[in-house]
Amino acid sequence: MTGTSPRASGTRTQPAEPDWAAATEETVEHLRAMLRMNTVNPPGNEIVVARYLEQQLRAEGIETRVFESAPGRGAVVARLRGDGTRKPVILMAHMDVVGVEQDSWSVDPFAGIVKDGYVYGRGAIDDKGMLAANLETMLLLKRTLVDRGVVLARDVVFVANSDEEAGGDWGMGWLVGNHPELLEAEFAVNEGGRTRVVGGVPLYLAIQNTEKVPHVVEMHVTGSGGHASVPLLDNPLWRLGRALAAIGAHREPLELRPTTREFFGQLARVSPDATQREAMADLVSTDERRSARGADVLAAIPVFDALLRNGVSAAIVSGGIRSNVIPTSAVATLNVRTLPGAALEDVIARLRAAVDDDQVDFRVVERGEDAPPSDFESAMFRAIAEATRAVDPAMAVVPYMSTGATDSARLRQLGIQAFGILPFPMDQNDEDRMHGHDERVPVASLGFGVRVIFGAMALVSRYSS
């Protein structure tokens, strides 16, 4: 096992080194079993996965509880107990998945098929792959540490939630509201990061320590209606189209947060693309003109540009009842993602100015809640970094602000230092399949992920900060 230290808590015998080939195979089988359980949310039906997890954990003698937050909605909380020297650490993932357009898949998305070195299925990346790796980590901690007399310095708490893909009210929200005592912890590890392969080489593991805040804003437009045979200048659809075009051309101002500055500063040293390296170095410089120039170059890469400013995306457009009737109203739904600490009202004010039409009304439909960032110099971050480098010494480990929302925000609001990882090395093509067609995860990457999660949990649970 990597990372031995004289500061281990209560070790009576040397821990066994896991059989990583066997652990990878076991992880694949757990993942395939859970992929075959259709937990598309809505309706979720996560209880079937919860019962599977309960069976696997209890078979190893791990203390496990299953809760049913609503009919068919499950939550699992399992615990490997330590001596209480330090506060617990949570290992978390969610059991629900998004829907599929089955005709667009080359395989059955609920069959758990292994093909050409990949495991295919809805949730293979988001988030049943992480769920399987977390399960395997708990089993390995029990077999190779606890069963061999290693006394953990802190409890390791396994949490599997429902409803993450629909906001989490019946998952993490329910647990926070009904069983907050089970979530008392110093650290948590969840989804939300990235492990990026560039040019066929694993380049960096990004650890999410903060995330953008999601909001839903509607634009409402009214105007004269009538027979479509007589065109009208104040047709609400024309007005809505002009408003959408104005927002599409609008750019929110550049804002560099500490996490993002560190992220790009470190990538500037390792990126294989010379243009990107120069742009990243420019971006994090103290020269405002250089920084703006770097941002302009990175704007061509959407996943990077989204880290630099508030994001606005048109998501739904509705209006009209039939082809020969001009409607009297139309609505566009915008997905707005604000940077941590940014005010939604300021974004809306800039959008209103860009549209410049007092007949367009902006209405906040859903407002996300901000959460403080987690410390990327903490013991948990260092443990993940050390575990990663033990597997691949050449890989950079960087802090990361995710553009997507996760359950970690609820934990950060409770004062828990939460960190998001996706510890499966993938290139952009495979990562883009998340929520898309033919979602898949490389078998070898699952093995890498288990080694990273296990290593990080062992380090942070055995050694003092």
C-alpha positions as CSV (number, residue, x, y, z in Angstrom):
1,M,0.0,0.0,0.0
2,T,1.3,3.5,-0.9
3,G,1.9,6.3,1.6
4,T,3.1,4.5,4.7
5,S,3.6,6.8,7.7
6,P,4.7,6.5,11.3
7,R,1.7,8.5,12.2
8,A,-0.8,5.7,11.5
9,S,-3.5,5.3,14.1
10,G,-3.6,2.0,16.0
11,T,-2.0,-0.2,13.4
12,R,-1.4,-3.8,14.8
13,T,-0.4,-5.5,11.6
14,Q,0.7,-4.4,8.2
15,P,-2.3,-3.8,5.8
16,A,-2.6,-6.1,2.8
17,E,-2.0,-4.6,-0.7
18,P,-5.2,-5.1,-2.6
19,D,-5.2,-7.3,-5.7
20,W,-5.9,-4.5,-8.1
21,A,-6.8,-6.8,-11.1
22,A,-9.4,-8.6,-9.0
23,A,-10.6,-5.3,-7.6
24,T,-11.1,-3.9,-11.1
25,E,-13.0,-7.0,-12.2
26,E,-15.2,-6.9,-9.1
27,T,-15.9,-3.2,-9.7
28,V,-16.9,-3.9,-13.3
29,E,-19.4,-6.5,-12.1
30,H,-20.9,-4.2,-9.5
31,L,-21.3,-1.5,-12.2
32,R,-22.9,-3.9,-14.7
33,A,-25.3,-5.1,-12.1
34,M,-26.4,-1.5,-11.2
35,L,-26.6,-0.5,-14.9
36,R,-29.2,-3.2,-15.4
37,M,-31.4,-1.5,-12.8
38,N,-33.3,1.2,-14.6
39,T,-33.2,4.3,-12.3
40,V,-34.1,7.0,-14.8
41,N,-35.3,10.0,-12.9
42,P,-38.2,10.6,-13.0
43,P,-39.5,8.3,-11.5
44,G,-36.1,7.1,-10.1
45,N,-37.0,3.8,-8.4
46,E,-33.5,4.0,-6.8
47,I,-34.6,1.6,-4.1
48,V,-33.6,-1.4,-6.2
49,V,-30.0,-0.1,-6.3
50,A,-30.1,0.8,-2.6
51,R,-31.1,-2.8,-1.8
52,Y,-28.3,-4.1,-3.9
53,L,-25.7,-1.9,-2.1
54,E,-27.2,-2.9,1.2
55,Q,-26.7,-6.6,0.3
56,Q,-23.1,-6.2,-0.8
57,L,-22.1,-4.1,2.2
58,R,-23.7,-6.2,4.8
59,A,-22.3,-9.3,3.4
60,E,-18.8,-7.9,4.4
61,G,-20.0,-7.0,7.9
62,I,-20.3,-3.3,7.2
63,E,-22.9,-1.4,9.2
64,T,-25.5,-0.3,6.7
65,R,-28.9,1.5,6.8
66,V,-31.4,2.0,4.0
67,F,-34.0,4.8,4.1
68,E,-37.0,5.2,1.8
69,S,-37.5,9.0,1.5
70,A,-40.6,8.4,-0.7
71,P,-42.1,5.2,-2.3
72,G,-39.4,3.8,-4.5
73,R,-36.8,6.4,-3.6
74,G,-33.8,5.1,-1.5
75,A,-30.8,6.3,0.4
76,V,-28.0,4.2,1.8
77,V,-25.7,5.2,4.7
78,A,-23.0,2.7,5.6
79,R,-20.2,3.2,8.1
80,L,-16.8,1.8,8.8
81,R,-16.1,3.0,12.3
82,G,-12.8,4.5,13.4
83,D,-11.5,5.5,16.9
84,G,-12.9,9.0,16.7
85,T,-9.5,10.7,16.7
86,R,-10.7,12.8,13.8
87,K,-14.1,13.7,12.4
88,P,-15.6,11.3,9.7
89,V,-15.1,11.4,6.0
90,I,-18.0,10.9,3.6
91,L,-17.7,8.9,0.3
92,M,-20.8,9.8,-1.8
93,A,-22.4,9.1,-5.1
94,H,-26.0,9.0,-6.5
95,M,-28.1,6.2,-7.8
96,D,-30.4,8.0,-10.3
97,V,-29.6,8.6,-13.9
98,V,-31.0,10.8,-16.7
99,G,-33.2,9.5,-19.5
100,V,-32.2,8.0,-22.8
101,E,-33.2,8.2,-26.5
102,Q,-32.8,4.4,-26.8
103,D,-33.0,4.4,-30.6
104,S,-29.9,6.5,-30.7
105,W,-27.8,4.0,-28.8
106,S,-25.7,1.3,-30.4
107,V,-26.3,-1.0,-27.4
108,D,-29.1,-1.5,-24.9
109,P,-28.4,1.3,-22.3
110,F,-29.7,-0.9,-19.5
111,A,-27.8,-4.1,-20.3
112,G,-24.4,-3.3,-18.8
113,I,-22.6,-4.5,-21.9
114,V,-18.8,-4.7,-22.0
115,K,-17.4,-4.1,-25.5
116,D,-14.0,-3.2,-26.8
117,G,-12.6,-2.4,-23.3
118,Y,-15.6,-0.2,-22.2
119,V,-18.6,-0.7,-20.0
120,Y,-21.6,0.8,-21.7
121,G,-24.8,2.0,-20.1
122,R,-26.8,4.9,-18.8
123,G,-25.0,6.1,-15.7
124,A,-21.6,4.4,-16.6
125,I,-20.0,7.8,-16.0
126,D,-22.8,9.7,-14.2
127,D,-22.8,8.4,-11.5
128,K,-23.0,4.6,-11.2
129,G,-19.3,4.3,-12.2
130,M,-18.4,6.4,-9.1
131,L,-21.0,4.4,-7.1
132,A,-19.3,1.1,-8.0
133,A,-15.8,2.5,-7.3
134,N,-17.0,3.8,-3.9
135,L,-18.6,0.4,-3.1
136,E,-15.4,-1.4,-4.0
137,T,-13.4,1.1,-1.9
138,M,-15.5,0.3,1.2
139,L,-15.1,-3.4,0.6
140,L,-11.3,-3.0,0.2
141,L,-11.0,-0.8,3.3
142,K,-12.8,-3.5,5.3
143,R,-10.8,-6.4,3.9
144,T,-7.3,-5.0,3.8
145,L,-7.4,-2.6,6.7
146,V,-10.1,-3.1,9.3
147,D,-10.1,-6.9,9.1
148,R,-6.3,-6.9,9.5
149,G,-6.4,-4.9,12.7
150,V,-5.9,-1.4,11.4
151,V,-7.8,1.1,13.5
152,L,-9.0,4.0,11.4
153,A,-8.6,7.5,12.8
154,R,-12.0,8.5,11.5
155,D,-15.2,6.9,10.4
156,V,-15.6,6.3,6.7
157,V,-19.2,6.9,5.8
158,F,-20.6,5.6,2.5
159,V,-23.6,7.6,1.2
160,A,-25.7,6.7,-1.9
161,N,-28.4,9.2,-2.8
162,S,-31.5,9.4,-5.0
163,D,-32.8,12.3,-7.0
164,E,-29.6,14.1,-7.7
165,E,-30.5,14.6,-11.4
166,A,-33.7,16.4,-10.4
167,G,-32.4,18.7,-7.7
168,G,-31.9,16.2,-4.8
169,D,-35.0,17.0,-2.7
170,W,-35.7,13.3,-2.3
171,G,-32.0,12.5,-1.9
172,M,-29.4,14.6,-0.2
173,G,-32.0,17.3,0.6
174,W,-34.0,14.6,2.4
175,L,-31.0,13.3,4.3
176,V,-30.0,16.8,5.4
177,G,-33.5,17.5,6.5
178,N,-34.2,14.2,8.3
179,H,-30.9,12.7,9.4
180,P,-28.3,15.5,9.6
181,E,-26.6,13.5,12.4
182,L,-25.5,10.9,9.9
183,L,-23.7,13.6,7.8
184,E,-21.5,15.0,10.5
185,A,-18.1,15.0,8.9
186,E,-14.9,17.0,8.2
187,F,-14.6,16.0,4.6
188,A,-16.6,14.5,1.7
189,V,-15.6,13.1,-1.7
190,N,-18.3,13.1,-4.4
191,E,-18.6,13.4,-8.1
192,G,-17.9,16.7,-10.0
193,G,-14.2,16.6,-11.1
194,R,-12.5,15.4,-14.2
195,T,-9.5,13.2,-15.1
196,R,-8.6,14.3,-18.6
197,V,-6.7,12.3,-21.3
198,V,-5.2,14.6,-23.9
199,G,-3.5,13.2,-27.0
200,G,-3.8,9.7,-25.6
201,V,-1.9,10.6,-22.4
202,P,-3.5,11.1,-18.9
203,L,-2.7,14.8,-18.3
204,Y,-4.5,15.9,-15.1
205,L,-7.0,15.1,-12.4
206,A,-9.2,18.1,-11.6
207,I,-10.6,18.1,-8.0
208,Q,-13.8,20.1,-7.8
209,N,-13.7,22.3,-4.7
210,T,-16.4,24.8,-5.8
211,E,-19.2,24.9,-8.4
212,K,-21.4,27.3,-10.3
213,V,-24.8,28.0,-9.0
214,P,-27.8,27.0,-11.2
215,H,-30.8,29.2,-11.8
216,V,-33.8,29.1,-14.2
217,V,-35.0,32.4,-15.7
218,E,-37.9,32.8,-18.1
219,M,-38.3,35.6,-20.7
220,H,-42.0,36.4,-21.2
221,V,-43.1,38.4,-24.3
222,T,-46.6,39.5,-25.1
223,G,-48.0,41.2,-28.3
224,S,-50.9,41.3,-30.7
225,G,-52.3,38.1,-31.9
226,G,-54.4,37.3,-34.9
227,H,-54.7,35.4,-38.1
228,A,-51.3,34.5,-39.5
229,S,-52.3,35.6,-43.0
230,V,-51.8,39.2,-41.8
231,P,-48.2,39.7,-40.5
232,L,-47.8,41.8,-37.4
233,L,-44.7,43.7,-36.4
234,D,-45.3,43.1,-32.7
235,N,-45.6,39.3,-33.2
236,P,-44.4,37.9,-29.9
237,L,-42.3,35.3,-31.6
238,W,-40.4,38.0,-33.6
239,R,-39.7,39.9,-30.4
240,L,-38.7,36.8,-28.5
241,G,-36.4,35.8,-31.4
242,R,-34.7,39.2,-31.3
243,A,-34.3,38.9,-27.5
244,L,-32.7,35.5,-27.9
245,A,-30.3,36.7,-30.6
246,A,-29.3,39.6,-28.4
247,I,-28.6,37.3,-25.4
248,G,-26.7,34.8,-27.7
249,A,-24.4,37.7,-28.7
250,H,-24.0,38.9,-25.1
251,R,-20.8,37.9,-23.1
252,E,-20.8,38.1,-19.4
253,P,-17.7,39.8,-18.0
254,L,-14.5,37.9,-17.3
255,E,-14.0,37.0,-13.6
256,L,-11.2,34.9,-12.2
257,R,-11.8,33.1,-8.9
258,P,-8.9,31.7,-6.8
259,T,-9.8,28.1,-7.8
260,T,-9.9,29.0,-11.5
261,R,-6.7,31.0,-11.3
262,E,-4.9,28.0,-9.7
263,F,-6.5,25.6,-12.3
264,F,-5.3,27.5,-15.3
265,G,-2.0,28.4,-13.7
266,Q,-1.1,24.8,-13.2
267,L,-2.4,23.7,-16.6
268,A,-0.2,26.4,-18.2
269,R,2.8,24.3,-17.2
270,V,1.6,20.9,-18.5
271,S,-0.7,21.5,-21.5
272,P,0.7,19.8,-24.6
273,D,-0.9,22.5,-26.8
274,A,1.5,25.5,-27.1
275,T,-1.3,28.0,-27.9
276,Q,-3.3,26.9,-24.9
277,R,-0.3,27.0,-22.6
278,E,0.5,30.6,-23.7
279,A,-3.2,31.6,-23.3
280,M,-3.4,30.1,-19.8
281,A,-0.3,31.8,-18.7
282,D,-1.6,35.1,-20.1
283,L,-4.9,34.6,-18.4
284,V,-3.5,34.3,-14.9
285,S,-1.0,37.1,-15.3
286,T,-1.4,40.4,-13.4
287,D,-1.5,42.3,-16.7
288,E,-5.2,43.0,-17.5
289,R,-4.5,43.2,-21.2
290,R,-2.6,39.9,-21.2
291,S,-5.4,38.3,-19.1
292,A,-8.1,39.5,-21.6
293,R,-6.0,38.2,-24.5
294,G,-5.7,34.8,-22.9
295,A,-9.4,34.7,-22.2
296,D,-10.2,35.5,-25.8
297,V,-8.1,32.5,-27.0
298,L,-9.7,30.2,-24.4
299,A,-13.2,31.4,-25.3
300,A,-12.9,29.1,-28.4
301,I,-12.9,26.1,-26.0
302,P,-16.4,26.0,-24.4
303,V,-15.4,23.9,-21.4
304,F,-12.7,26.5,-20.5
305,D,-14.7,29.6,-21.3
306,A,-17.5,28.5,-19.0
307,L,-15.1,28.6,-16.1
308,L,-14.3,32.3,-16.7
309,R,-17.7,34.0,-16.6
310,N,-21.4,33.5,-15.7
311,G,-23.1,31.3,-18.3
312,V,-26.4,31.7,-20.0
313,S,-28.0,29.1,-22.2
314,A,-31.3,29.0,-24.0
315,A,-33.0,25.8,-23.1
316,I,-36.7,25.9,-24.0
317,V,-38.8,28.0,-26.3
318,S,-42.6,27.9,-26.3
319,G,-45.4,29.8,-27.9
320,G,-48.2,29.4,-30.4
321,I,-51.1,26.9,-30.8
322,R,-51.3,26.3,-34.6
323,S,-49.7,27.3,-37.8
324,N,-52.3,29.9,-38.9
325,V,-52.5,31.8,-35.6
326,I,-50.2,34.5,-34.4
327,P,-49.9,33.9,-30.6
328,T,-50.3,36.6,-28.0
329,S,-47.4,35.4,-25.9
330,A,-44.2,33.5,-26.0
331,V,-41.7,32.2,-23.4
332,A,-38.0,31.3,-23.5
333,T,-36.4,29.4,-20.6
334,L,-32.8,30.3,-19.8
335,N,-30.4,28.2,-17.8
336,V,-28.2,30.6,-15.9
337,R,-25.1,29.5,-14.1
338,T,-23.5,32.1,-11.9
339,L,-20.0,32.1,-10.6
340,P,-19.7,31.5,-6.8
341,G,-20.5,34.8,-5.1
342,A,-22.0,36.4,-8.2
343,A,-25.5,38.0,-7.9
344,L,-28.2,36.7,-10.2
345,E,-29.8,40.1,-10.3
346,D,-26.7,41.6,-11.8
347,V,-26.7,39.0,-14.6
348,I,-30.4,39.7,-15.3
349,A,-29.7,43.5,-15.4
350,R,-27.0,43.0,-18.0
351,L,-29.3,40.7,-20.0
352,R,-32.1,43.2,-19.9
353,A,-29.7,45.9,-21.1
354,A,-28.6,43.6,-24.0
355,V,-32.2,42.9,-25.0
356,D,-33.2,46.6,-24.7
357,D,-36.9,45.9,-25.0
358,D,-39.3,46.8,-22.2
359,Q,-41.8,44.4,-23.5
360,V,-39.6,41.5,-22.5
361,D,-40.1,40.5,-18.9
362,F,-37.5,38.5,-17.0
363,R,-38.8,36.2,-14.2
364,V,-36.7,34.0,-11.9
365,V,-38.4,30.6,-11.8
366,E,-35.8,28.7,-9.8
367,R,-32.9,30.2,-7.7
368,G,-29.9,28.1,-6.7
369,E,-28.1,28.5,-3.4
370,D,-24.5,29.5,-3.2
371,A,-22.0,27.6,-1.1
372,P,-18.5,28.4,0.2
373,P,-15.6,26.9,-1.7
374,S,-13.6,24.0,-0.1
375,D,-10.0,24.5,0.8
376,F,-7.7,23.1,-1.9
377,E,-4.8,23.0,0.6
378,S,-6.7,20.8,3.0
379,A,-5.7,17.3,4.1
380,M,-8.4,15.7,1.9
381,F,-7.2,17.5,-1.2
382,R,-3.6,16.5,-0.4
383,A,-4.7,12.9,0.1
384,I,-6.4,12.7,-3.3
385,A,-3.4,14.3,-4.9
386,E,-1.0,11.8,-3.2
387,A,-3.1,8.8,-4.1
388,T,-3.3,10.0,-7.7
389,R,0.4,10.4,-8.0
390,A,1.0,7.0,-6.5
391,V,-0.8,5.5,-9.5
392,D,0.6,8.0,-12.1
393,P,3.5,10.2,-10.9
394,A,3.3,12.3,-14.1
395,M,-0.3,13.4,-13.6
396,A,-1.0,16.9,-12.5
397,V,-3.6,17.4,-9.8
398,V,-5.4,20.7,-9.9
399,P,-8.4,22.4,-8.1
400,Y,-11.5,22.9,-10.3
401,M,-14.7,24.8,-10.4
402,S,-17.4,22.7,-12.0
403,T,-20.0,24.3,-14.2
404,G,-22.5,21.6,-13.2
405,A,-24.3,21.4,-9.9
406,T,-23.7,18.5,-7.5
407,D,-24.9,17.4,-4.0
408,S,-21.6,18.8,-2.7
409,A,-23.1,22.2,-2.4
410,R,-25.5,21.1,0.3
411,L,-22.6,19.6,2.3
412,R,-20.5,22.8,1.9
413,Q,-23.5,24.7,3.3
414,L,-23.2,22.5,6.4
415,G,-19.6,23.4,6.8
416,I,-18.2,20.1,5.3
417,Q,-15.1,20.4,3.1
418,A,-16.5,18.6,0.0
419,F,-14.4,17.6,-3.0
420,G,-15.6,16.3,-6.4
421,I,-13.7,13.9,-8.5
422,L,-14.4,11.8,-11.6
423,P,-11.4,9.6,-11.2
424,F,-11.7,7.7,-14.5
425,P,-9.2,8.9,-17.2
426,M,-11.1,9.8,-20.3
427,D,-10.7,11.9,-23.4
428,Q,-13.1,14.6,-24.3
429,N,-15.1,12.3,-26.7
430,D,-15.9,9.8,-23.9
431,E,-16.6,12.5,-21.4
432,D,-19.0,14.2,-23.8
433,R,-21.2,11.0,-23.7
434,M,-22.2,11.8,-20.2
435,H,-26.0,12.5,-20.5
436,G,-25.7,11.7,-24.1
437,H,-25.8,8.6,-26.3
438,D,-23.6,5.5,-25.8
439,E,-22.4,6.6,-22.4
440,R,-19.4,4.4,-21.5
441,V,-16.4,4.2,-19.2
442,P,-13.1,2.4,-20.0
443,V,-12.6,-0.7,-17.9
444,A,-9.0,0.3,-17.2
445,S,-10.2,3.7,-16.0
446,L,-12.5,2.1,-13.5
447,G,-9.4,0.3,-12.1
448,F,-7.5,3.6,-11.9
449,G,-10.5,5.2,-10.1
450,V,-10.7,2.5,-7.5
451,R,-7.0,2.9,-6.7
452,V,-7.3,6.6,-6.4
453,I,-10.4,6.6,-4.2
454,F,-9.1,3.8,-2.0
455,G,-5.7,5.4,-1.6
456,A,-7.2,8.8,-0.7
457,M,-9.6,7.2,1.9
458,A,-6.8,5.1,3.4
459,L,-4.5,8.1,3.7
460,V,-7.0,10.6,5.2
461,S,-8.5,7.9,7.5
462,R,-5.2,6.7,8.9
463,Y,-2.9,9.7,9.2
464,S,-3.2,13.0,10.9
465,S,-3.5,16.2,8.9
